[in-house]
Amino acid sequence: MKTPRLPLEGSCLCGMVRVSLSASPLLTLACHCRGCQKLCASDYSLTAMFPADSFSITGDVARGGLRSKGREHFYCHSCLGFVYSRIAGADERINLRISVLDDAAALPPFVEVMTDEKQDWAEVSVAHSYCRFPETAEDLQRLMAQYSKGWP
């Protein structure tokens, strides 16, 4: 994996929300759950985990999406483009939609999750695949350590 040049920059569709990241991603994922399929109007959602303290945002965002326990999804207030998520208990990280980045192609997914809900025809080239999620915090840490060493 070629390390992207920092800072990483991006915006929502209308450009009213801008993001900047001063650190490389901790992990990149493709999520095949039905919730992500519906939230993103796609076969899966592409997400990059970043340290929360590396993330800055300008513009107005609104909470939306599932509003489910443990997850908050944030959208541009103007164009309603999905920008990022926060997961309860993981306050040190944010999950940015990779498509928001100006150089989205630089961050291919390393892991796919929720493959038990994926569309039969949806294929993603990844190093690791999970029917649900990595089972433990140690599994997630191991994946992040492997990702930081580069791939493919």
CYANA upper distance limits for C-alpha pairs under 8 A (distance plus 0.5 A):
  1 MET  CA    150 GLY  CA      5.18
  1 MET  CA    151 TRP  CA      4.73
  1 MET  CA    152 PRO  CA      6.07
  2 LYS  CA    106 ALA  CA      8.08
  2 LYS  CA    150 GLY  CA      7.75
  2 LYS  CA    151 TRP  CA      8.43
  3 THR  CA     24 SER  CA      8.00
  3 THR  CA    150 GLY  CA      8.35
  4 PRO  CA      8 LEU  CA      8.01
  4 PRO  CA     24 SER  CA      7.70
  4 PRO  CA    106 ALA  CA      6.80
  4 PRO  CA    107 LEU  CA      8.39
  6 LEU  CA     21 LEU  CA      7.78
  6 LEU  CA     22 SER  CA      6.46
  6 LEU  CA     23 ALA  CA      7.29
  6 LEU  CA     24 SER  CA      7.81
  7 PRO  CA     20 SER  CA      6.86
  7 PRO  CA     21 LEU  CA      5.85
  7 PRO  CA     22 SER  CA      5.23
  7 PRO  CA     23 ALA  CA      7.49
  8 LEU  CA     20 SER  CA      6.09
  8 LEU  CA     21 LEU  CA      5.51
  8 LEU  CA     22 SER  CA      7.19
  8 LEU  CA     23 ALA  CA      8.41
  8 LEU  CA    101 LEU  CA      7.56
  8 LEU  CA    102 ASP  CA      8.24
  8 LEU  CA    103 ASP  CA      8.40
  9 GLU  CA     18 ARG  CA      7.93
  9 GLU  CA     19 VAL  CA      6.19
  9 GLU  CA     20 SER  CA      5.06
  9 GLU  CA     21 LEU  CA      7.02
  9 GLU  CA    101 LEU  CA      6.30
  9 GLU  CA    102 ASP  CA      6.48
  9 GLU  CA    103 ASP  CA      8.46
 10 GLY  CA     18 ARG  CA      6.24
 10 GLY  CA     19 VAL  CA      5.75
 10 GLY  CA     20 SER  CA      7.12
 10 GLY  CA    100 VAL  CA      5.86
 10 GLY  CA    101 LEU  CA      4.50
 10 GLY  CA    102 ASP  CA      5.21
 10 GLY  CA    103 ASP  CA      8.37
 11 SER  CA     15 GLY  CA      5.73
 11 SER  CA     16 MET  CA      7.79
 11 SER  CA     17 VAL  CA      6.00
 11 SER  CA     18 ARG  CA      4.81
 11 SER  CA     19 VAL  CA      6.42
 11 SER  CA    100 VAL  CA      5.84
 11 SER  CA    101 LEU  CA      6.98
 11 SER  CA    102 ASP  CA      7.77
 12 CYS  CA     16 MET  CA      7.29
 12 CYS  CA     17 VAL  CA      6.10
 12 CYS  CA     18 ARG  CA      7.29
 12 CYS  CA     76 CYS  CA      7.16
 12 CYS  CA     79 CYS  CA      8.15
 12 CYS  CA     81 GLY  CA      6.31
 12 CYS  CA     82 PHE  CA      8.06
 12 CYS  CA     83 VAL  CA      7.14
 12 CYS  CA    100 VAL  CA      6.19
 13 LEU  CA     79 CYS  CA      7.20
 13 LEU  CA     81 GLY  CA      6.83
 13 LEU  CA    100 VAL  CA      8.33
 14 CYS  CA     78 SER  CA      7.94
 14 CYS  CA     79 CYS  CA      6.44
 16 MET  CA     58 THR  CA      8.44
 16 MET  CA     59 GLY  CA      6.18
 16 MET  CA     60 ASP  CA      8.06
 16 MET  CA     76 CYS  CA      7.79
 16 MET  CA     78 SER  CA      7.50
 17 VAL  CA     57 ILE  CA      7.47
 17 VAL  CA     58 THR  CA      6.07
 17 VAL  CA     59 GLY  CA      4.90
 17 VAL  CA     60 ASP  CA      7.02
 17 VAL  CA     61 VAL  CA      7.91
 17 VAL  CA     76 CYS  CA      6.60
 18 ARG  CA     57 ILE  CA      6.15
 18 ARG  CA     58 THR  CA      5.77
 18 ARG  CA     59 GLY  CA      7.10
 19 VAL  CA     55 PHE  CA      7.64
 19 VAL  CA     56 SER  CA      6.23
 19 VAL  CA     57 ILE  CA      5.00
 19 VAL  CA     58 THR  CA      7.09
 19 VAL  CA    101 LEU  CA      8.49
 20 SER  CA     54 SER  CA      8.44
 20 SER  CA     55 PHE  CA      6.44
 20 SER  CA     56 SER  CA      5.79
 20 SER  CA     57 ILE  CA      6.96
 21 LEU  CA     50 PHE  CA      8.38
 21 LEU  CA     54 SER  CA      5.71
 21 LEU  CA     55 PHE  CA      5.24
 21 LEU  CA     56 SER  CA      6.97
 22 SER  CA     54 SER  CA      5.40
 22 SER  CA     55 PHE  CA      7.32
 23 ALA  CA     50 PHE  CA      7.66
 23 ALA  CA     51 PRO  CA      7.75
 23 ALA  CA     54 SER  CA      6.10
 24 SER  CA     50 PHE  CA      7.48
 25 PRO  CA     48 ALA  CA      6.53
 25 PRO  CA     49 MET  CA      6.06
 25 PRO  CA     50 PHE  CA      5.25
 25 PRO  CA     51 PRO  CA      8.01
 26 LEU  CA     48 ALA  CA      7.82
 26 LEU  CA     49 MET  CA      5.85
 26 LEU  CA     50 PHE  CA      5.96
 26 LEU  CA     51 PRO  CA      7.71
 26 LEU  CA    144 MET  CA      6.12
 26 LEU  CA    147 TYR  CA      7.66
 26 LEU  CA    148 SER  CA      7.34
 27 LEU  CA     48 ALA  CA      6.30
 27 LEU  CA     49 MET  CA      5.81
 27 LEU  CA     50 PHE  CA      8.05
 27 LEU  CA    110 PHE  CA      7.49
 27 LEU  CA    111 VAL  CA      8.50
 27 LEU  CA    143 LEU  CA      7.93
 27 LEU  CA    144 MET  CA      6.00
 27 LEU  CA    147 TYR  CA      6.59
 27 LEU  CA    148 SER  CA      8.28
 28 THR  CA     46 LEU  CA      7.91
 28 THR  CA     47 THR  CA      6.18
 28 THR  CA     48 ALA  CA      4.81
 28 THR  CA     49 MET  CA      6.78
 28 THR  CA    107 LEU  CA      7.41
 28 THR  CA    108 PRO  CA      7.36
 28 THR  CA    109 PRO  CA      5.23
 28 THR  CA    110 PHE  CA      5.84
 28 THR  CA    111 VAL  CA      7.02
 29 LEU  CA     45 SER  CA      8.49
 29 LEU  CA     46 LEU  CA      6.29
 29 LEU  CA     47 THR  CA      5.68
 29 LEU  CA     48 ALA  CA      6.82
 29 LEU  CA    109 PRO  CA      5.17
 29 LEU  CA    110 PHE  CA      6.26
 29 LEU  CA    111 VAL  CA      5.28
 29 LEU  CA    112 GLU  CA      5.95
 29 LEU  CA    113 VAL  CA      7.77
 30 ALA  CA     44 TYR  CA      6.63
 30 ALA  CA     45 SER  CA      6.00
 30 ALA  CA     46 LEU  CA      5.16
 30 ALA  CA     47 THR  CA      6.83
 30 ALA  CA    109 PRO  CA      6.30
 30 ALA  CA    110 PHE  CA      8.39
 30 ALA  CA    111 VAL  CA      6.86
 30 ALA  CA    112 GLU  CA      5.09
 30 ALA  CA    113 VAL  CA      6.87
 30 ALA  CA    124 VAL  CA      8.25
 31 CYS  CA     36 CYS  CA      7.15
 31 CYS  CA     44 TYR  CA      5.84
 31 CYS  CA     45 SER  CA      5.69
 31 CYS  CA     46 LEU  CA      7.13
 31 CYS  CA     47 THR  CA      8.22
 31 CYS  CA    112 GLU  CA      6.26
 31 CYS  CA    113 VAL  CA      5.47
 31 CYS  CA    114 MET  CA      6.50
 31 CYS  CA    115 THR  CA      8.23
 32 HIS  CA     36 CYS  CA      7.09
 32 HIS  CA     37 GLN  CA      7.11
 32 HIS  CA     43 ASP  CA      7.18
 32 HIS  CA     44 TYR  CA      5.08
 32 HIS  CA     45 SER  CA      7.28
 32 HIS  CA    112 GLU  CA      7.88
 32 HIS  CA    113 VAL  CA      6.74
 32 HIS  CA    114 MET  CA      5.63
 32 HIS  CA    115 THR  CA      6.22
 32 HIS  CA    116 ASP  CA      8.46
 32 HIS  CA    117 GLU  CA      6.43
 32 HIS  CA    118 LYS  CA      5.30
 32 HIS  CA    119 GLN  CA      8.23
 33 CYS  CA     37 GLN  CA      6.80
 33 CYS  CA     44 TYR  CA      7.61
 33 CYS  CA    113 VAL  CA      8.25
 33 CYS  CA    114 MET  CA      5.79
 33 CYS  CA    115 THR  CA      7.86
 33 CYS  CA    116 ASP  CA      8.48
 33 CYS  CA    117 GLU  CA      5.82
 33 CYS  CA    118 LYS  CA      7.04
 34 ARG  CA     38 LYS  CA      6.67
 34 ARG  CA    117 GLU  CA      6.88
 34 ARG  CA    118 LYS  CA      8.18
 35 GLY  CA     39 LEU  CA      6.52
 35 GLY  CA     66 LEU  CA      8.16
 36 CYS  CA     40 CYS  CA      6.34
 36 CYS  CA     41 ALA  CA      8.40
 36 CYS  CA     42 SER  CA      8.39
 36 CYS  CA     44 TYR  CA      6.53
 36 CYS  CA     45 SER  CA      6.04
 37 GLN  CA     41 ALA  CA      6.01
 37 GLN  CA     42 SER  CA      5.55
 37 GLN  CA     43 ASP  CA      5.80
 37 GLN  CA     44 TYR  CA      5.58
 37 GLN  CA     45 SER  CA      7.08
 38 LYS  CA     42 SER  CA      7.42
 39 LEU  CA     65 GLY  CA      6.89
 39 LEU  CA     82 PHE  CA      8.40
 40 CYS  CA     44 TYR  CA      7.77
 40 CYS  CA     45 SER  CA      6.71
 40 CYS  CA     82 PHE  CA      7.90
 43 ASP  CA    118 LYS  CA      7.76
 43 ASP  CA    119 GLN  CA      7.11
 43 ASP  CA    122 ALA  CA      6.98
 44 TYR  CA    118 LYS  CA      8.11
 45 SER  CA     97 ARG  CA      7.93
 46 LEU  CA     97 ARG  CA      6.36
 46 LEU  CA     98 ILE  CA      6.12
 46 LEU  CA     99 SER  CA      7.81
 46 LEU  CA    109 PRO  CA      7.45
 47 THR  CA     95 ASN  CA      6.41
 47 THR  CA     96 LEU  CA      6.03
 47 THR  CA     97 ARG  CA      5.26
 47 THR  CA     98 ILE  CA      5.86
 47 THR  CA    109 PRO  CA      8.24
 48 ALA  CA     95 ASN  CA      6.02
 48 ALA  CA     96 LEU  CA      5.77
 48 ALA  CA     97 ARG  CA      6.98
 48 ALA  CA     98 ILE  CA      6.45
 48 ALA  CA    107 LEU  CA      8.23
 49 MET  CA     93 ARG  CA      6.82
 49 MET  CA     94 ILE  CA      6.20
 49 MET  CA     95 ASN  CA      5.05
 49 MET  CA     96 LEU  CA      6.88
 50 PHE  CA     54 SER  CA      7.49
 50 PHE  CA     55 PHE  CA      7.81
 50 PHE  CA     93 ARG  CA      5.97
 50 PHE  CA     94 ILE  CA      6.00
 50 PHE  CA     95 ASN  CA      6.96
 50 PHE  CA     96 LEU  CA      7.93
 51 PRO  CA     55 PHE  CA      7.53
 51 PRO  CA     92 GLU  CA      6.32
 51 PRO  CA     93 ARG  CA      5.05
 51 PRO  CA     94 ILE  CA      6.95
 52 ALA  CA     91 ASP  CA      7.65
 52 ALA  CA     92 GLU  CA      5.66
 52 ALA  CA     93 ARG  CA      4.97
 52 ALA  CA     94 ILE  CA      5.83
 53 ASP  CA     92 GLU  CA      7.83
 53 ASP  CA     93 ARG  CA      8.45
 55 PHE  CA     94 ILE  CA      8.31
 59 GLY  CA     76 CYS  CA      8.21
 60 ASP  CA     76 CYS  CA      6.75
 60 ASP  CA     77 HIS  CA      6.06
 60 ASP  CA     78 SER  CA      8.29
 61 VAL  CA     74 PHE  CA      6.43
 61 VAL  CA     75 TYR  CA      5.74
 61 VAL  CA     76 CYS  CA      5.11
 61 VAL  CA     77 HIS  CA      5.43
 62 ALA  CA     74 PHE  CA      5.95
 62 ALA  CA     75 TYR  CA      5.80
 62 ALA  CA     76 CYS  CA      6.87
 62 ALA  CA     77 HIS  CA      6.00
 63 ARG  CA     67 ARG  CA      8.14
 63 ARG  CA     72 GLU  CA      7.16
 63 ARG  CA     73 HIS  CA      6.11
 63 ARG  CA     74 PHE  CA      5.16
 63 ARG  CA     75 TYR  CA      6.84
 64 GLY  CA     72 GLU  CA      7.91
 64 GLY  CA     73 HIS  CA      6.03
 64 GLY  CA     74 PHE  CA      6.48
 64 GLY  CA     75 TYR  CA      7.09
 65 GLY  CA     72 GLU  CA      8.28
 65 GLY  CA     73 HIS  CA      6.31
 65 GLY  CA     74 PHE  CA      8.34
 66 LEU  CA     71 ARG  CA      8.39
 66 LEU  CA     72 GLU  CA      8.29
 66 LEU  CA     73 HIS  CA      8.00
 67 ARG  CA     71 ARG  CA      7.02
 67 ARG  CA     72 GLU  CA      6.40
 67 ARG  CA     73 HIS  CA      7.63
 68 SER  CA     72 GLU  CA      7.72
 70 GLY  CA     87 ILE  CA      6.13
 70 GLY  CA     88 ALA  CA      5.08
 70 GLY  CA     89 GLY  CA      8.33
 71 ARG  CA     85 SER  CA      7.44
 71 ARG  CA     86 ARG  CA      6.34
 71 ARG  CA     87 ILE  CA      5.21
 71 ARG  CA     88 ALA  CA      6.60
 72 GLU  CA     85 SER  CA      5.96
 72 GLU  CA     86 ARG  CA      5.72
 72 GLU  CA     87 ILE  CA      7.07
 73 HIS  CA     82 PHE  CA      7.99
 73 HIS  CA     83 VAL  CA      8.31
 73 HIS  CA     84 TYR  CA      6.54
 73 HIS  CA     85 SER  CA      4.88
 73 HIS  CA     86 ARG  CA      7.14
 74 PHE  CA     82 PHE  CA      6.73
 74 PHE  CA     83 VAL  CA      6.31
 74 PHE  CA     84 TYR  CA      5.90
 74 PHE  CA     85 SER  CA      6.47
 75 TYR  CA     80 LEU  CA      5.72
 75 TYR  CA     81 GLY  CA      5.76
 75 TYR  CA     82 PHE  CA      4.95
 75 TYR  CA     83 VAL  CA      5.80
 75 TYR  CA     84 TYR  CA      7.72
 76 CYS  CA     80 LEU  CA      5.15
 76 CYS  CA     81 GLY  CA      5.76
 76 CYS  CA     82 PHE  CA      7.18
 76 CYS  CA     83 VAL  CA      7.30
 82 PHE  CA     97 ARG  CA      7.61
 83 VAL  CA     96 LEU  CA      6.68
 83 VAL  CA     97 ARG  CA      6.13
 83 VAL  CA    100 VAL  CA      7.00
 84 TYR  CA     94 ILE  CA      7.43
 84 TYR  CA     95 ASN  CA      5.97
 84 TYR  CA     96 LEU  CA      4.78
 84 TYR  CA     97 ARG  CA      6.15
 85 SER  CA     94 ILE  CA      6.57
 85 SER  CA     95 ASN  CA      5.54
 85 SER  CA     96 LEU  CA      6.97
 86 ARG  CA     90 ALA  CA      7.95
 86 ARG  CA     91 ASP  CA      7.69
 86 ARG  CA     93 ARG  CA      7.78
 86 ARG  CA     94 ILE  CA      5.78
 86 ARG  CA     95 ASN  CA      6.76
 87 ILE  CA     91 ASP  CA      7.47
 87 ILE  CA     93 ARG  CA      8.50
 87 ILE  CA     94 ILE  CA      8.01
 90 ALA  CA     94 ILE  CA      8.46
 96 LEU  CA    100 VAL  CA      8.13
 97 ARG  CA    101 LEU  CA      8.35
 98 ILE  CA    104 ALA  CA      6.08
 98 ILE  CA    107 LEU  CA      7.66
 99 SER  CA    104 ALA  CA      5.96
100 VAL  CA    104 ALA  CA      7.58
103 ASP  CA    107 LEU  CA      8.46
104 ALA  CA    108 PRO  CA      8.46
109 PRO  CA    124 VAL  CA      8.46
109 PRO  CA    125 SER  CA      8.06
109 PRO  CA    126 VAL  CA      6.54
110 PHE  CA    126 VAL  CA      5.40
110 PHE  CA    127 ALA  CA      5.93
110 PHE  CA    128 HIS  CA      7.09
110 PHE  CA    147 TYR  CA      7.62
110 PHE  CA    151 TRP  CA      8.38
111 VAL  CA    126 VAL  CA      5.99
111 VAL  CA    127 ALA  CA      6.51
111 VAL  CA    128 HIS  CA      5.23
111 VAL  CA    129 SER  CA      6.21
111 VAL  CA    130 TYR  CA      8.32
112 GLU  CA    124 VAL  CA      8.14
112 GLU  CA    126 VAL  CA      7.15
112 GLU  CA    128 HIS  CA      6.91
112 GLU  CA    129 SER  CA      5.35
112 GLU  CA    130 TYR  CA      6.73
113 VAL  CA    129 SER  CA      6.56
113 VAL  CA    130 TYR  CA      5.30
113 VAL  CA    131 CYS  CA      6.59
113 VAL  CA    132 ARG  CA      6.07
113 VAL  CA    133 PHE  CA      6.03
113 VAL  CA    134 PRO  CA      8.45
114 MET  CA    118 LYS  CA      7.37
114 MET  CA    130 TYR  CA      6.71
114 MET  CA    131 CYS  CA      5.38
114 MET  CA    132 ARG  CA      4.68
114 MET  CA    133 PHE  CA      6.92
115 THR  CA    129 SER  CA      7.87
115 THR  CA    130 TYR  CA      6.73
115 THR  CA    131 CYS  CA      5.12
115 THR  CA    132 ARG  CA      7.11
116 ASP  CA    131 CYS  CA      5.53
116 ASP  CA    132 ARG  CA      7.35
118 LYS  CA    122 ALA  CA      7.25
127 ALA  CA    152 PRO  CA      8.18
130 TYR  CA    134 PRO  CA      7.17
134 PRO  CA    139 ASP  CA      6.27
134 PRO  CA    140 LEU  CA      6.61
135 GLU  CA    139 ASP  CA      6.98
135 GLU  CA    140 LEU  CA      8.48
136 THR  CA    140 LEU  CA      7.06
137 ALA  CA    141 GLN  CA      6.66
138 GLU  CA    142 ARG  CA      6.58
139 ASP  CA    143 LEU  CA      6.78
140 LEU  CA    144 MET  CA      6.73
141 GLN  CA    145 ALA  CA      6.62
142 ARG  CA    146 GLN  CA      6.72
143 LEU  CA    147 TYR  CA      6.54
144 MET  CA    148 SER  CA      6.60
145 ALA  CA    149 LYS  CA      7.15
146 GLN  CA    150 GLY  CA      7.49
147 TYR  CA    151 TRP  CA      7.12
